[in-house]
């Protein structure tokens, strides 16, 4: 439809130009109208035929050459048809055809020269697409053009880069997931093995101090119950199936309660706990959830502080409740800071059983903070530096 409209406009424009410049007689005006209309019809028919044939041509370069030849032949046919109106002699008409033949050769050479780089770029794009389809996500087209072909090449390169990034992330998550389940398996095997040994000793009557065995079994059962509860909470956080009743709370008070609860643990490891706050810091949250976040962060800091070290809990309020937990331990590896709280990113030292604990504290803390609409992050050292921020209640 657009081509037909363009041809119609061309006929009208040509007639208007002839009328303006030549002011032809009525007979000449009719001949010009028939010539222009016939030429437009011939071009439309030739274009329709070439389009049908172009769909069957296997190479783009041949299509471009065919289109260039067709365009020049259309011009030649129009000039030949107009020769009667121009009263050209047979000698002049022969010379005109010789010039048109030479122009046809030039057009074919020009079209072929233009088509070769284009088809080469398209071959590169096709080769890169096949390599990406076979799994080689490092494949790139190497094509840089400002036209539509360059746009397609850039889109393919961007797709391959994104697929490579997703694949790398999937591999990292798979490795972290494997390490996570290995750590959980270790946490399960250790108390279960101790329980089995204690039960066998009590059953066989070889336990010299049954009360001591029972106390040890009670600790192992408590460790298993804690691990099961942590896994249950983490599963709810991962699925988003956690209902929190958000109420105004004093984060400084929650931090003080968490420090008092963990002071015996810190004393056994010869670690000092210090709370730094300028008074009440209000926030909007669940008291138990926020308290657990602070306890998890402080407990993790205690476990990685050297004997004689200090853990500082700093609570600030400036548009939001901000809690920082700082210890004198080794801190997080630099390449782990950005994913320290991601799901299943638990392969670092701070999340293993080696220093005690189930290794789920930071993941659970991240889930609770996210459920509050806040954010949590780890900063570079020296020492371990973890902080989180939660919104403050609106003031009516």
C-alpha positions in Angstrom: 0.0 0.0 0.0 2.8 2.4 0.8 4.6 1.7 -2.5 1.3 2.2 -4.5 0.7 5.5 -2.7 4.3 6.6 -3.4 4.0 5.8 -7.1 0.7 7.7 -7.3 2.3 10.7 -5.7 5.2 10.5 -8.1 2.9 10.5 -11.1 1.0 13.5 -9.8 4.3 15.4 -9.0 5.6 14.6 -12.5 2.4 15.9 -14.2 2.5 19.0 -12.1 6.1 19.7 -12.9 5.5 19.2 -16.6 2.5 21.5 -16.4 4.4 24.2 -14.6 7.6 24.1 -16.8 6.3 23.1 -20.2 2.6 24.2 -20.3 2.0 21.4 -22.8 -0.9 21.2 -25.2 -3.9 19.0 -24.5 -2.6 16.1 -26.7 0.9 16.3 -25.2 -0.6 16.5 -21.7 -2.6 13.3 -22.4 0.5 11.5 -23.7 2.5 12.5 -20.6 -0.2 11.3 -18.3 -0.4 7.9 -20.1 3.5 7.7 -20.1 3.8 8.5 -16.4 0.9 6.2 -15.4 2.2 3.4 -17.6 5.7 3.7 -16.3 4.5 3.6 -12.7 2.3 0.6 -13.4 5.3 -1.2 -15.1 7.5 -0.4 -12.1 4.9 -1.7 -9.7 4.6 -4.9 -11.6 8.3 -5.4 -11.8 8.7 -4.7 -8.1 6.0 -7.2 -7.3 7.7 -9.8 -9.4 11.1 -9.1 -7.9 9.8 -9.3 -4.4 8.4 -12.8 -5.1 11.6 -13.9 -6.7 13.7 -12.4 -3.9 12.1 -14.7 -1.4 13.6 -17.7 -3.3 17.1 -16.3 -3.7 19.5 -18.0 -1.3 22.0 -15.2 -0.9 21.4 -11.6 0.0 24.1 -10.3 -2.3 22.3 -11.8 -5.3 19.1 -10.1 -4.2 20.8 -6.7 -3.9 22.4 -7.1 -7.4 19.0 -8.2 -8.8 17.3 -5.1 -7.3 20.0 -2.8 -8.7 19.8 -4.3 -12.2 16.0 -4.1 -12.0 16.0 -0.5 -11.0 18.4 0.4 -13.9 16.4 -1.6 -16.4 13.3 0.2 -15.3 15.0 3.5 -15.9 16.1 2.3 -19.3 12.6 1.1 -20.3 11.2 4.5 -19.2 13.8 6.4 -21.3 13.1 4.2 -24.3 9.4 4.7 -24.0 10.0 8.5 -23.6 12.2 8.6 -26.7 9.1 8.9 -28.9 8.1 12.0 -27.0 11.6 13.4 -27.2 11.9 12.8 -30.9 15.3 11.0 -30.5 17.0 9.7 -33.7 17.9 6.0 -34.0 21.6 6.9 -33.6 20.9 8.8 -30.4 18.8 6.0 -29.1 21.5 3.4 -29.8 24.0 5.6 -28.0 21.6 5.9 -25.1 21.4 2.1 -24.8 25.1 1.8 -24.9 25.4 4.3 -22.0 22.6 2.5 -20.1 24.4 -0.9 -20.6 27.6 0.6 -19.3 25.7 2.1 -16.4 24.1 -1.4 -15.7 27.6 -2.9 -15.4 28.6 -0.1 -13.0 25.5 -0.6 -11.0 26.1 -4.4 -10.7 29.7 -3.9 -9.6 28.6 -1.2 -7.1 25.8 -3.4 -5.7 28.1 -6.4 -5.4 30.7 -4.2 -3.6 28.1 -3.0 -1.1 26.6 -6.4 -0.6 29.8 -8.2 0.3 30.4 -6.5 3.7 26.8 -6.7 4.5 26.6 -10.4 3.9 29.8 -10.9 5.7 28.4 -9.3 8.8 25.2 -11.3 8.5 27.3 -14.5 8.3 29.1 -13.5 11.5 25.8 -12.9 13.2 24.5 -16.3 12.1 27.7 -18.0 13.3 27.6 -16.3 16.7 23.9 -17.3 17.0 24.7 -20.9 16.3 27.5 -20.9 18.8 25.3 -19.4 21.5 22.6 -22.0 20.6 25.1 -24.8 21.1 26.1 -23.5 24.5 29.1 -21.3 23.8 28.1 -18.2 25.7 31.4 -16.5 25.0 30.5 -16.1 21.3 30.2 -12.5 20.0 29.4 -11.2 16.5 32.2 -8.7 16.3 29.8 -6.5 14.2 29.6 -2.8 14.8 27.3 -0.9 12.5 24.9 2.0 13.0 22.2 0.4 10.9 19.6 -2.3 11.5 22.1 -5.1 11.1 24.3 -3.5 13.8 21.2 -3.3 16.0 20.6 -7.0 15.6 24.2 -7.8 16.2 24.3 -5.7 19.4 21.1 -7.3 20.6 22.6 -10.8 20.1 25.8 -9.8 21.9 23.8 -8.4 24.8 21.7 -11.5 25.0 24.8 -13.7 25.0 26.4 -11.6 27.8 23.2 -11.8 29.9 23.0 -15.5 29.4 26.7 -15.8 30.5 26.0 -13.7 33.5 23.0 -15.8 34.4 24.9 -19.0 34.0 27.7 -17.8 36.2 25.2 -16.8 38.9 23.6 -20.2 38.6 26.9 -21.9 39.0 27.7 -19.8 42.1 24.3 -20.5 43.5 24.7 -24.2 42.9 28.1 -24.3 44.6 26.8 -22.2 47.5 23.7 -24.4 47.8 25.9 -27.5 47.8 28.1 -26.0 50.6 25.0 -25.0 52.5 23.5 -28.5 52.5 26.9 -30.0 53.3 27.1 -27.6 56.4 23.5 -28.5 57.4 24.3 -32.2 57.1 27.3 -31.7 59.3 25.2 -29.9 61.9 22.8 -32.8 61.8 25.3 -35.6 61.9 27.4 -34.3 64.9 24.6 -34.1 67.5 22.9 -37.3 66.2 26.2 -39.2 66.4 26.7 -38.0 70.0 23.1 -38.9 70.9 23.5 -42.4 69.4 26.7 -42.9 71.4 25.1 -41.7 74.6 22.0 -43.9 74.1 24.1 -46.9 73.5 26.2 -46.2 76.6 23.1 -45.8 78.8 21.5 -48.9 77.2 24.5 -51.1 77.8 25.0 -49.8 81.3 28.6 -48.5 80.7 27.8 -44.8 81.4 29.8 -44.0 84.5 27.8 -40.8 85.1 24.3 -41.1 83.6 23.4 -37.6 84.7 26.3 -36.2 82.7 25.2 -38.2 79.7 21.6 -37.0 80.0 22.8 -33.4 80.2 24.9 -33.9 77.1 21.9 -35.5 75.3 19.8 -32.5 76.3 22.2 -30.1 74.8 22.3 -32.1 71.5 18.5 -32.2 71.4 18.5 -28.5 71.9 21.0 -28.0 69.1 18.9 -30.1 66.8 15.7 -28.2 67.7 17.5 -24.9 67.1 18.7 -26.0 63.7 15.2 -27.3 62.8 13.7 -24.0 63.8 16.3 -22.0 61.9 15.6 -24.0 58.8 11.8 -23.6 59.2 12.2 -19.8 59.6 14.5 -19.6 56.6 12.1 -21.6 54.5 9.3 -19.2 55.4 11.5 -16.2 54.7 12.6 -17.6 51.3 9.0 -18.2 50.3 7.7 -14.9 51.6 5.2 -16.7 53.8 5.9 -14.6 56.9 3.3 -12.4 58.6 4.8 -9.6 60.7 2.7 -7.2 62.9 4.6 -3.9 62.6 4.4 -1.7 65.7 6.5 1.2 67.0 9.5 -0.3 68.8 12.6 1.1 70.5 15.6 -0.3 68.6 18.0 0.8 71.2 16.1 -1.1 73.9 16.1 -4.2 71.7 19.8 -3.9 71.2 20.3 -3.6 74.9 18.2 -6.7 75.6 20.1 -8.7 72.9 23.5 -7.7 74.4 22.3 -8.8 77.9 21.1 -12.2 76.5 24.4 -12.8 74.8 26.7 -11.5 77.5 27.3 -15.0 79.0 28.4 -16.3 75.5 30.7 -13.3 75.1 32.2 -13.8 78.6 33.1 -17.4 77.9 35.0 -16.2 74.8 36.5 -13.3 76.6 34.8 -10.8 74.4 33.5 -7.4 75.6 30.1 -6.2 74.4 29.5 -2.4 74.1 26.3 -0.6 73.2 26.6 2.9 71.8 23.4 4.9 71.4 22.2 8.5 72.1 18.9 7.4 73.5 15.6 6.1 72.2 15.6 5.2 68.5 12.1 4.5 67.2 11.3 2.2 64.3 8.4 0.4 62.8 8.8 -3.4 63.1 8.2 -6.7 64.9 9.9 -6.7 68.2 10.8 -10.4 68.2 12.0 -10.3 64.6 14.2 -7.2 65.0 15.5 -8.6 68.3 16.5 -11.8 66.5 18.2 -9.8 63.8 20.4 -8.0 66.3 21.1 -11.2 68.3 22.1 -13.1 65.1 24.5 -10.3 64.1 26.0 -9.9 67.6 26.3 -13.7 68.0 28.1 -13.9 64.6 30.4 -11.1 65.7 31.2 -12.8 69.0 32.1 -16.0 67.4 34.6 -14.3 65.0 36.2 -12.0 67.6 39.5 -12.9 69.0 39.9 -13.4 72.8 40.1 -10.1 74.5 38.3 -8.4 71.5 35.3 -6.1 71.6 32.0 -6.1 69.8 30.4 -2.7 69.4 26.6 -2.3 68.7 25.9 1.2 67.5 22.3 2.4 67.2 21.5 5.6 65.4 18.4 7.3 64.3 18.4 9.8 61.4 15.3 9.4 59.2 15.5 5.6 59.8 16.7 3.3 62.5 20.3 2.3 61.8 22.1 -0.5 63.7 25.8 -1.3 63.2 27.6 -4.3 64.6 31.4 -4.0 64.6 33.9 -6.7 65.7 37.7 -7.2 65.6 37.6 -10.5 63.7 38.8 -11.2 60.2 35.7 -9.7 58.6 34.2 -10.7 55.2 36.3 -11.5 52.2 36.3 -8.5 49.8 34.8 -10.5 46.9 32.0 -11.7 49.2 30.6 -8.4 50.4 28.1 -7.9 47.7 26.5 -11.4 48.1 27.1 -11.9 51.8 23.3 -12.0 52.5 22.1 -13.7 49.3 20.2 -16.9 49.5 22.5 -19.9 49.8 25.6 -17.7 49.8 27.0 -19.5 52.8 30.3 -20.8 51.7 32.4 -18.2 53.5 34.0 -18.6 56.8 31.4 -16.4 58.5 28.7 -18.9 57.8 30.3 -22.3 58.6 30.1 -24.4 61.7 33.8 -24.1 62.4 33.2 -21.1 64.7 30.0 -22.5 66.2 26.4 -21.9 65.3 24.3 -23.4 62.5 25.6 -20.9 59.9 22.1 -19.5 59.1 22.2 -16.4 61.2 23.0 -13.9 58.5 20.6 -15.4 56.0 17.7 -15.2 58.6 18.7 -11.7 59.5 18.6 -10.6 55.9 15.1 -12.2 55.5 13.7 -10.4 58.5 15.1 -7.0 57.5 13.8 -7.4 54.0 10.4 -8.3 55.5 10.5 -4.9 57.3 11.1 -3.1 54.1 14.7 -2.3 55.2 18.2 -3.1 53.9 21.2 -4.9 55.3 24.8 -4.9 54.2 28.4 -5.7 55.1 31.1 -3.1 54.9 34.9 -3.6 54.3 37.1 -4.1 57.3 39.2 -3.8 59.3 37.2 -6.3 61.3 33.6 -7.5 60.7 31.2 -4.6 59.9 27.5 -5.4 59.4 24.7 -2.9 59.4 21.0 -2.8 58.7 18.4 0.0 58.4 14.6 -0.2 58.9 11.9 2.5 58.5 10.7 4.7 61.3 7.0 5.1 62.1 5.2 8.0 60.5 4.4 10.9 62.8 0.8 12.0 62.8 
